[in-house]
Amino acid sequence: MEATFVVKTEELTPEWLEQLKSQFGAGETIMIKAMSPEQKPTGNQYEVFLKMEEIRQRMEVVPVQLPPGVDINDLIDDINDVEL
């Protein structure tokens, strides 16, 4: 079972804890994760889109222009150390 609770610190009383325990089986192990609601999500969809566009532009491959008369096979052979 999974449950999410949003409570104020003053509401964390022994009674609340008993109510929480009653929602799970006796002797069951539970995991409690606490975080402050001030931790905002990544933002709206447009902000996420802008960040993705920034990353895409940084990763964009710039096409290579070869000078006329250069054989691309010679370049490949040089990279692979192959002599034919």
MOWO-V287006 format. One record per residue. N is the residue number from 0. PHI is phi in whole degrees, 0 to 359 (* if undefined). NEAR is the number of other C-alpha atoms within 12 Angstrom. Layout:
((N/PHI/NEAR) (N/PHI/NEAR))
This chain:
((0/*/10) (1/228/11) (2/217/13) (3/242/13) (4/240/19) (5/243/15) (6/226/16) (7/276/13) (8/301/13) (9/290/10) (10/275/13) (11/279/15) (12/251/13) (13/303/11) (14/295/12) (15/296/18) (16/298/16) (17/297/13) (18/296/15) (19/298/23) (20/299/19) (21/291/14) (22/278/18) (23/242/17) (24/292/12) (25/297/11) (26/77/9) (27/283/12) (28/271/10) (29/236/16) (30/245/13) (31/243/13) (32/242/11) (33/247/13) (34/212/14) (35/275/12) (36/292/12) (37/292/6) (38/287/9) (39/281/9) (40/293/11) (41/300/12) (42/121/12) (43/282/11) (44/297/11) (45/294/11) (46/297/13) (47/296/14) (48/300/14) (49/298/15) (50/295/16) (51/295/14) (52/296/14) (53/299/13) (54/295/12) (55/300/12) (56/293/12) (57/292/11) (58/268/10) (59/299/10) (60/274/8) (61/272/8) (62/296/6) (63/265/7) (64/260/9) (65/269/10) (66/295/8) (67/301/7) (68/90/9) (69/274/11) (70/270/12) (71/297/15) (72/295/15) (73/295/15) (74/297/14) (75/297/14) (76/298/13) (77/295/13) (78/293/11) (79/272/11) (80/54/11) (81/245/11) (82/247/11) (83/249/9))
